[in-house]
Amino acid sequence: MYLAITEAALARLNEEMKANQKNYLQIYYDTEGCCGVNGVPTIRLRDEKHPEDLLVDNESLSVIVHPQQTTFFEKEMKLDFNQRTFRLTSPQGVLNAFISPQDLDKEVTV
């Protein structure tokens, strides 16, 4: 799995990571408030990597994903930032066009 991060997204993520003292970017399939496998691909910041977390290939940051969630993501993805929201896409289409920076520090429950 590979995640390309644009310069705009990287700049904003670095700000958020420094302000929140987080070391990892996690790609995350959020099912809170949904039933079954319904959910939305998103991102979160984490301070540590759990032993079961997998590293996602990336040239800029330490990016992780829980192994049970890999099926919800594409092999190649891109993360961009448009001055208001992050946008996660793949060659197959948009995974999530409206990831709020305020959501980055929400708790992750897998």
Buried (B, 14 or more C-beta within 10 A) or exposed (E): BEBBBBEBBBEBBEEBBEEEEBBBBBBBBBBEEEEEEEBBBBBBBBEEBEEEBEEBEBEBBBBBBBEEBBEBBBEBBBBBBEEEBBBBBBEEEEBBEBBEBEBBEBEBEB
